[in-house]
Amino acid sequence: MPYRFWGLFVITTLALRFHDKQRLLSWNHPVQTRDMLTHLESLACPLTVVMESTGTYGDALRYQFRCSGFEVNQISAKRVSDARELYDGVPSLHDAKSATVIMRLHRDGLSTPWRESNDTERELDALRREYDLHQSQYQRNQNRLEAYLSRHWPEVLPLLPLDSVTLESLLIEYGSPEQIAKNTEEAAKNMRFWGKSQLKDEKIAVVIQSAVNTLGQPCIEAERRYLQALAVEMCHSRQQQKDVKEALEATVKADTGLSKLACVIGLITTAVLLSCRLDPRNFRNAQSFQKALGLNLKEKSSGRDIGRRKITKRGCSIVRRYLYFAALRLIKNDPVVKAWYQQKVDARAKNKTVIALMRKLAKALWYVARGECFDTNKLVSVTA
């Protein structure tokens, strides 16, 4: 029983197979969904729901199908897209055709039972989304702050980093370099309190002096309030991100079986793996885990032409992003991996070597998740 959504006012298309006949039905979701469910239940025969594994738009409908006692299977959306020309030779794809394609793929045995996320996975997914929300919001406001400080207080940029709590607190308290210049003694005292032992008196004096002698365009009152609002939002996002990060890390720490994995890629990256239902312990071998991450290779060759192999990117892009940074940390901090990288790297395509390391790391994580020790000498081979 396939369906597909489109647009803001959602229309659902349903393909039903009765014996050797097929009927296409459509209804407005959510307005007519309850009536459709009642109609399907009245058929009093076994029905299988087959849905694309895309987005969240179908989640409410899938939940209702399960509550009605129907078996729910899933088909990869990429597989449906790839098959759009397979059956009729036309590369178009619309709802009625999608429903038919999904049904035929299911009849060919290409669907899999839909496994619902448990409460722990849903909690981790929500926490990870909230963490990304605050992180992206903080970065956007940081970019806005840099642009405005370049206009009004350019001298402070080389003195204090944009993520400095002291700079953030200065802007929340005073808003502009002019206000700091009017309250130099108070500002210096506050900076000592905010920076504690990390901020020396010489640095404080230089920052205050830069506010007094700035070449920047003076702020009007509305611009000063905007700078204060940016700093307040950055402070809020930073604190919220910190709280969510602690919750994610606590979830990973509570599972003793993940301790070795967390030592390799970090607590947050481990939490992201779990939140995306990519726990290495749930895969039968290292290759299947690598494939689930979209790090397996694809090739397009014909005759004598051998195409360049690339990763498929079929897995979760969020996990690949976190693993990419985990690979960069390994290159930076581990001497064996760093030596291997320097031997292999091509200056014209540095990412190619990083991705090669990601592929090796993905397989290694499968073994580490089963209790083996992480050994970079097994991960990479460095020639003398």
N, C-alpha and C positions, 0 to 999 in steps of 0.2 A: 504494500500500500504506500506508494511514493507520493511526495508532494514537494512543492517548491514555492517560496515566498518571493515577492518583488515589491518595490515601491513602498510608500508610506502607508497607503491604504492597502492592507495586505490581502492578496487573493491566494488561496491554496488550491492546488490541482491534485486530484487523487486518481490513481489508476487502480481499478479493481478487476480482478480476474475471476470470472465465474466459469468454471469448467474450461471450455476452449474459447470462450468469448472474453473480450475486454471492454470495459466501459470507462470513459474518462468523466469524472465528476469534478465540479469546482464549487467552492463555497467561500464566503467572506469570513476571514478570521480577524477578530474573535467573535463577531456578531453571530454567525451561524454555526460556530464550532460545537456548541452543546447539542444542537439539533442533529448535526452530522454524527456525533458520537452516539447519540440515542439510536439513530438509524442503523449505524454499524452494529451496535449491540443487539438490535432486533433481528439481525440476520442469523444469529445463533449458529455460527459456523466459525471454525478456526481462521483467524486473520493474522497476517504478519505485516507490521509497519516497517517500511524501509525509508530512511531519511539520509540526506546529506549531512556530513559532519562539519557544518559551517556555522559560525557565529552563535548568537544566543536567541535569535528570533524564533527558532523552532523549539526551544526548551520548554515553554509552557505547553505547547501542543504535545510534545513527547511525554511530558508528565501526565497529561490527561489520558493519553493512550495507555500508559502503564496502569493508571488507576482503573481503566476500563478492562484491564486484564489481557491486553494485546501484547504479543511478542514484538519487540522493537529491535531492528537491525540497522546498521549504518553502512553507507557507501562513501568512499572518499570523493570529495567534491572535485579534486583534480582528475580522478578517474572518469567522472561524469563528463567533465570538460573535454578530456582526451577522446571520449567515445562519441562526441556530438556528430561526427561525420561517418562513423562506422556503419550505422544501420541504413541510412538513407542517402549517403553521399553528399549531404548539404551541411556546410559548416556553421549553420545557425543553431541557436540554443534559446528556447523560450520555455515557459512553464509547462505547457502540455507535452512538449517534446522531452523536457527533462524528466517528467514523471514516467514517460514511456521508457526512456533510456535507463533510468534507475531500476525500473521493474525488470528489464531484460538483463541488466547486469546482475541483479539478484537471482534471477532464474539460472544464470550461468554459474552460480555459486561464488560470486565475488563479493558478497556482503558478509559482514561479521556481526555477532551479537553486540548490542550497544551496552557497554559497561558504564554504569553511573558512578560518578565520583562519590566517595564516602565523605563523611562530615569533616574528617581531618584534611583531606585533599581540598575540599571546598573552602575550609578555613584558611589553609595556606595560600590558595589561589586568590582569595579576597585580600589577604595581607600583602601578597606580592603586588597585586594591582594597586593597593593603597601606597605601598612603598615607591613604586614607579611614578604614581601620581605626584607625590610630594617631591620626589627627586627631579622630575621634569619641570615642575612648577618652580622649584628653587633655581634650576639652571636658566630658565627663561627670564626670571626676574634678575638674576645675576647679570645676564647679558644686557638687560635694560639699564641696570645700575651702572655698568661700565660705560655705556653710551652717554648717560647723563653726567657722570663724573668727568668724562672727557671734556664736556662742555663747561661745567661749572667749577671743577676742582681737579684738573689734570695732574697736579703734582702729587696727589695722594696715591695714585695708582701704582707707582713703583715702590712706594713706602709700605703700604699695607695690602695684602692680598684681598681679592674680592670676597673670599669666604671668611675673612677675619671677623671674629665676634666683636672685637674692639671697634672696627670700622662700622659694623652694623649698629652697635650701641651708640656710637657718636652720631650717626645719622638719625636714629630714633629720637635721641635727646635734643639735638640741635637742628638737624635738617639741612643745614647749609654751612659752608666755610665762613660766611659772614657772621653767623651766630656764634660759631666757635671763636672767631677773632674777637668778638665782644665779651666773651667769657673765658679767656685763656687760662686763668688760674683754676677755675672750676673744672674746665675741660681736662686739664692736665691731671687734676686729682682723680677725676672719674676714670681716665684712661689707666691710671695706676691700679685702680680698683678692678676694672674689667680685665686688664691684661695680666694682673698679678705678677708672678716672677718671670713670665715669658716676655714682658715688654720692659726694656731698659729706659732709664730716664733720658738718655741721649736720643733714642728713637721718638719718645714722646715729644721732646722739645722740637725735633725736626718736623713732625707732623703738625704741631701747633703753628710753627713758623710758616709752614706751607699754606695753611689756611689763612694766615694774616696777609701773606704776600702773593696769593694765588693770581695767576693770569687769567683765570676762568671768568666767564660772563657771570655777573652777579645774578643771584636768584631773585625772582619776584616771589611774593608770598605763595602763590599757587604752585610754583615750581618747588619751593621748599617743602610744602605739604606732600607733593608727589614723591620726593626723595624719602621723606619720612615713611610714607605708605609703602614704598618699595622695601625699605629696610624692615618694616613691621611684618610684611608678608614673607620675606626671606627668613626672618626669625621664626615665624610660625611654621613654615614648611620644614625648616631644619629640625625643629623640636619634634614635630609630628613624624618626620622620617626617622628620627632617632628612636622614638617610642615603638614604631612599627618594626624597625630593625631588631630591636631587643626581643619583640614577640616572635619574629621569625627565627632568630638565633636560639631562643628558648625551646622552640618546637624541635629543632634539630638536636640540641643538646639532650633533650629528653629521650631520644632514641639512641641507645648506646651502640647499636649496630652501625651507626653512621659516623662514628667518631673518626675513623681513619679516612673516610671520604672527605669529611670536613677539613681535616688537616691538609689535604692536597689542594682542594679548590676553594676552601673557605665556607663559612657557615651560610652566608647569604646565597651563594651559587648552589649549594646543596639544597637549601630550602626552595630555590627556584625550580630545580629538577623535580622535587617532590610535588610542588604546586602544579606543575604541568604534566603530572602523572608519568614521569620518566624516572622512576626509582630504578637504578640499575639491577637491583635484586629481583625485579619482576620480569626480567628478560632471560630467555633460555641460553643465550650465548652472547659473546662480545660483539659479534657482527650484527646481530639483530638490534642490539642497543645502539650501535653506531648508525644503523639504518633509520631507527626511530628518530634520531637527532637530525636526520637529513645530511649526514656527513659521508654517506656512501657515494661512490663515483658513478657518473653516467658518461657514455661515449657515443658519438655519432660518427660512424665511419662508413665508407662505401668504396668497394674495389681497392684501389691502391691508396686512396685518401684515408688517412687515419686521423680522426678528429682529436682535438685536445680534450682530455678528460677533466670534468668539473664535478663538484659536489652537487647532489640533486636538490638540496634545500627543501626537501619534502617535509622535514620535521618542523618543530616549533622554533621560529626565528628568535624568540626571546631567550631561549636556552642557549642557542648558538652565540648570541651576543655576550652572555655572561661567560660562556666557555672561552670565547675569544679573549676576553680580558684575563681569564685565569691562565691561558696560554702565555699571554704577554708577561704576566707576573712571574711565571716559571722562567721565561727567557731572561728576565731581569735579575732574578734572585738566585737561580740555581746555576752553579758554574758548569755542570755537565751539559745542561740544556743550552746554556749560553754559547758554549764552545761548538755544539752541534749546529746551532742556528747560524753562527758566524761562518761555518764551513759550507752550509747549504744555501744561504740566502743569496738571492739575485737582486742587485740594487734596483733593477727595473721592475721587479715584481715581488716586493717584500712580503706582501700578504699571502702569497702562494706558500711560503715556508711556514708562516704562522698557521695556516689552515692545515698543512700537513701535520704539524704538531697537534692541532686540535683533534685530528683523526686518530692519532696515536693515543692521545690523552683519553679520548672517549672509550677506547678498548681497555685501557689501563684501569679506568674507573670501575668497569664491570668486575674486574678481578679484586680491586681494593674493597669494593662493596661486599665481597665474600670473605673478607678477613685477611687477604694477602697484603704484605707491606709494599708500599710504593717505593720503587727503586728506579731512579732516572737512568741508571746504566742499562736497565732492561728496556726502558722506554725509547731511548735513542742510542745510536752507535757513533762514537767519535773516533775518527781515524787519526793515527799519530802523525 
